[in-house]
Amino acid sequence: MSRLVSTAKGVGRLEDGGETVALLDLDAPDIGAALQAGFDVAAIAAAAVRERVPAAQAQLLAPVPRPSKIWGIGFAYAEHRSEVGYTGAAEEPVIFLKAPSSVIGTGERIRFPKVAPNEVDYEGELGVVIGRRATDVPEAEAYSFVAGFTICNDVSARDVQKGRIPGRAADVSAAKSFDTFTPMGPCLATLDEFADPDDLRLRTWVGGELRQDARTSQLIHPVAALVSYLSRQTTLEPGDVIATGTPSGVGHKQGKFLRSGDEVRIEIEGIGTLVNTCA
């Protein structure tokens, strides 16, 4: 059972209930690089400890600072589909790609893009990190290709997404790929951290107000189905991330867009809390 972190000083393991980071003797600068180099999570977690530091003194990075790709899932929960008025069929997932350069870690600032600063929105999501190369994977075997879970905030410029910027066509991937638009963290939790990895409570607060409260068991397409489906679209590489979609409670349907100074806090049981402030 492990919660692994990427830090400015290398890969670590959370200990003492998250109060201590055990820095590991591993020839990789972060978890993503270790997975891409062929280490599995068991080998990473079992690496020798070279130093222990208080967690408050460790500079946490995103668990996978530069995945080769980030797949996002749209309209993933039935209540979210209802709140945004989506009427498409649910037989297959709605998918899109996000730029790897949009990733930041917990504690870093979400920056509003100059071209679209006024309708920036949050989306708290369960993130799935791929552990080994996956092509055309059967759903029954999908979890064997998963390294673990993290938390993602699929930040979105809604006016770009909906085509409300003069001279720009509607573009989902562009709306979600601005720099700093994929906060991720605080750790990678291995699957044995969870009694039931398909039923986790997810909550999102903005400025202390609870905006989202759901369970991942409400996903229309469960994690195994998403891994299998996406592995048939393109080969999933170690360290790739799937942002599994957001539940109801997003800001734009309420006119509650993010503003400078807002703190976005997303918590998923067994993983921890991802916290970012808007600038």
Buried (B, 14 or more C-beta within 10 A) or exposed (E): EBBBBBBEBBBBBBBEEBEBBBBBEBEBBBBBBBBBEEBBBEEBBEBEEEEEBEBEEBEBBBBBBEBBBBBBBBBBBBEBBEBBEEEEEEEEBBBBBBBBEBBBBBBBEBBBBEEBBEBBBBBBBBBBBBBBBBEEBEBEEBBEBBBBBBBBBBBBBBBBBBEBBEEBEEBBEBBBBBEBBBBBBBBBBBBEBBEEBBBBEBBBBBBEEEBBBBBBEBBBBBBBBBBBBBBEEEBBBBBBBBBBBBBBBBBBBEEBBBEEEBBBBBBBBBBBBBBBBBE
